[in-house]
Amino acid sequence: MKRDELIWARKEKKMSQGMLAKNVGVTPSSISGYERGIRNPSIQMAFKIADALNESVEKLWGEGYKAKKELSESRVWIGSPIF
C-alpha cells in the first residue's frame, strides 16, 4: 500500500478522515488504520475510497488491488447455491 498517496489524496480534496469515512461507510478509525498501514481495506472498500477521492485504486494501493478485483469479478458459480 502507498499510504502516503492515500493521505495526500485525502488532504488534496480537503477531507478529514471523518468526512472520508462517512462518504464510504466506515469509521474514522478504519481510515486512520489504512493511512498508517496497520489495516488493509477490502477490494470493494479500496475502490469506494478511490472513487470518493477521484483517484485510481492503483495509485492509492498498487496494481495488486486491481488484479484482485478482476479475479473476484471473473469467478463463475457452477450449479445452484445451497440454501
C-alpha positions in Angstrom: 0.0 0.0 0.0 1.1 3.5 -0.8 -0.2 5.1 2.4 1.4 8.5 1.6 -0.7 8.6 -1.6 -3.9 8.0 0.4 -3.0 10.7 2.9 -2.0 13.1 0.1 -5.2 12.4 -2.0 -7.5 12.9 1.1 -5.8 16.2 2.1 -5.7 17.4 -1.5 -9.5 17.1 -1.5 -9.6 18.9 1.8 -11.3 16.0 3.5 -10.9 14.9 7.1 -10.6 11.2 8.0 -14.2 11.5 9.4 -15.6 13.0 6.1 -14.0 10.3 4.0 -15.1 7.6 6.4 -18.7 8.9 6.2 -18.6 9.0 2.4 -17.5 5.4 2.1 -19.4 3.9 5.1 -16.6 3.0 7.6 -15.4 4.5 10.8 -12.7 7.2 11.0 -10.5 4.7 12.9 -10.6 2.5 9.8 -9.4 5.3 7.6 -6.7 6.1 10.1 -5.6 2.4 10.1 -5.4 2.4 6.3 -3.3 5.6 6.3 -1.0 4.3 9.0 -0.6 0.9 7.2 -1.9 -1.2 10.1 -5.1 -2.2 8.2 -5.8 -3.1 4.6 -9.2 -2.3 3.1 -11.2 -5.0 1.3 -11.1 -4.8 -2.5 -14.5 -3.3 -2.6 -13.6 -0.7 0.1 -10.4 0.2 -1.8 -12.5 1.0 -4.8 -15.0 3.0 -2.8 -12.2 5.1 -1.3 -10.5 5.6 -4.7 -13.9 6.7 -6.1 -14.6 9.1 -3.2 -11.1 10.7 -3.7 -11.4 10.6 -7.5 -8.2 8.6 -7.8 -7.3 5.3 -9.2 -7.0 2.3 -6.9 -3.7 1.5 -8.5 -2.3 4.9 -7.4 -3.6 4.5 -3.9 -2.9 0.8 -3.3 -0.9 -0.5 -6.2 -1.6 -2.9 -9.1 -2.4 -5.8 -6.7 -5.9 -4.5 -5.8 -6.9 -4.1 -9.5 -5.8 -7.6 -10.2 -7.7 -9.0 -7.2 -10.8 -7.2 -8.2 -10.6 -8.5 -11.8 -10.1 -12.0 -10.4 -13.0 -11.8 -8.0 -15.3 -10.5 -10.8 -14.3 -13.3 -13.1 -15.3 -16.1 -10.8 -18.2 -18.2 -12.0 -20.5 -20.3 -9.8 -21.3 -23.7 -11.3 -24.5 -25.3 -10.1 -27.1 -23.8 -7.8 -26.3 -22.3 -4.5 -27.3 -24.4 -1.4 -29.7 -22.6 1.0 
